[in-house]
Amino acid sequence: MTEITEGVWFAYQLTVSCGGRNHKDPSIEKYTIVKIDGDDVTVQREVDGAGAETFETKTTFGSCIFDMSDLEKKGSENMTTPFGHIYVNIFESSRDGGSERVFLGKDNIVFRDVRTQLQSGGALYTETRELCWTSMKL
């Protein structure tokens, strides 16, 4: 079992669509685990190599980034990733006109996070984050 430690980073490609069409060009969100103090984690987020911001999470979060406390396990599947075929558990939630689906692999690593929100006028806004690089050995 591999453990998430200080200095580990995860890069997710973010794709945003609205009404089924790409809303903007894909971007790369890089999350670096800056500090782990008990269950508390300090994470630094950069978008396309700029604009670093820091926020607090917990070690129980997926990849120490994604809060999964409101999600329920709905199934599992083998998923094709840049790291090969990965067995993942699928967690989902629905809330106030939106939903979230997380594909969680071993060692608490999130390989995909999909969030949808129904906007006024009936358009469906979707953010999809796909793990594309990491400093961890998977």
C-alpha positions in Angstrom: 0.0 0.0 0.0 1.3 3.4 -1.0 0.7 6.3 1.4 0.0 9.9 0.5 2.8 12.0 2.2 4.0 15.6 2.3 5.3 16.7 -1.1 3.2 14.3 -3.1 1.3 16.1 -6.0 -1.6 15.2 -8.2 -2.4 16.8 -11.6 -5.9 16.7 -12.9 -7.1 17.8 -16.3 -10.2 19.9 -15.9 -12.7 20.0 -18.7 -15.8 22.2 -18.4 -18.9 21.8 -20.6 -22.2 23.6 -20.7 -25.1 22.1 -22.6 -22.9 19.4 -24.0 -20.3 21.8 -25.5 -16.9 22.6 -24.2 -17.2 25.8 -22.2 -13.5 26.7 -22.2 -10.2 25.0 -23.1 -9.1 22.2 -20.7 -6.8 23.3 -17.9 -4.4 21.5 -15.5 -5.0 21.7 -11.8 -2.0 20.6 -9.8 -2.6 19.8 -6.1 0.5 19.5 -3.8 0.3 18.1 -0.3 2.2 20.7 1.6 1.7 19.5 5.2 0.0 16.7 7.0 -0.7 17.2 10.7 -2.7 14.3 12.2 -5.9 14.3 10.2 -5.4 17.8 8.9 -3.9 18.5 5.5 -2.7 21.7 3.8 -3.0 21.6 0.0 -1.6 24.0 -2.5 -3.5 24.3 -5.8 -2.1 25.8 -9.1 -4.0 26.2 -12.3 -2.0 25.9 -15.5 1.2 26.6 -13.5 0.0 29.8 -11.9 -2.2 31.3 -9.2 -1.2 29.2 -6.3 -3.8 29.1 -3.5 -3.7 27.1 -0.2 -6.6 25.4 1.5 -7.2 22.9 4.3 -8.6 19.3 3.9 -8.5 16.0 5.8 -6.6 12.8 5.3 -9.9 11.0 4.7 -10.6 13.0 1.6 -10.0 11.3 -1.8 -6.4 12.1 -2.8 -6.5 14.3 0.4 -8.3 16.8 -1.9 -11.9 15.7 -2.6 -14.5 15.7 0.2 -16.4 12.5 -0.1 -18.4 12.6 3.1 -21.8 13.1 1.3 -21.1 10.4 -1.3 -22.4 6.8 -1.3 -20.8 3.8 -2.9 -22.8 2.8 -6.0 -20.6 0.2 -7.7 -17.2 -0.6 -9.1 -15.5 -1.1 -12.5 -12.2 -1.4 -14.3 -11.3 2.0 -15.7 -8.8 2.8 -18.4 -6.4 5.6 -17.2 -3.0 7.0 -18.3 -1.6 4.5 -15.6 -3.3 1.5 -17.2 -6.4 -0.4 -16.2 -7.4 0.5 -12.7 -10.1 -1.1 -10.5 -12.1 1.7 -8.9 -15.1 2.1 -6.6 -17.7 4.6 -7.8 -19.2 7.0 -5.3 -22.2 9.3 -6.1 -24.4 11.9 -4.6 -27.3 14.1 -5.8 -28.0 17.5 -4.3 -30.0 20.6 -5.2 -30.1 20.2 -9.0 -26.6 18.7 -9.2 -24.6 15.6 -8.7 -21.1 14.4 -8.1 -19.5 11.1 -9.1 -16.0 10.0 -7.9 -14.0 7.1 -9.2 -11.8 6.1 -6.3 -8.9 3.6 -6.7 -6.6 1.9 -4.2 -4.7 4.0 -1.7 -7.5 6.5 -1.6 -6.6 8.0 -5.0 -9.3 9.8 -7.1 -8.9 9.0 -10.8 -12.0 10.9 -11.9 -14.3 13.5 -10.4 -17.4 14.5 -12.3 -19.7 17.3 -11.0 -22.9 18.4 -12.7 -25.2 21.3 -12.0 -28.5 22.2 -13.8 -28.4 25.9 -14.6 -31.3 28.3 -15.2 -32.7 27.7 -18.7 -32.1 24.0 -18.4 -28.5 23.8 -19.5 -26.3 21.2 -17.8 -23.0 22.5 -16.5 -20.3 19.8 -16.0 -16.8 19.8 -14.6 -14.7 16.7 -15.2 -11.3 16.2 -13.5 -9.2 13.3 -14.7 -6.0 12.3 -13.0 -3.3 12.7 -15.7 0.0 12.9 -13.7 1.2 12.3 -10.1 4.4 12.0 -8.2 3.2 8.8 -6.5 4.0 5.4 -7.8 0.7 3.8 -8.7 
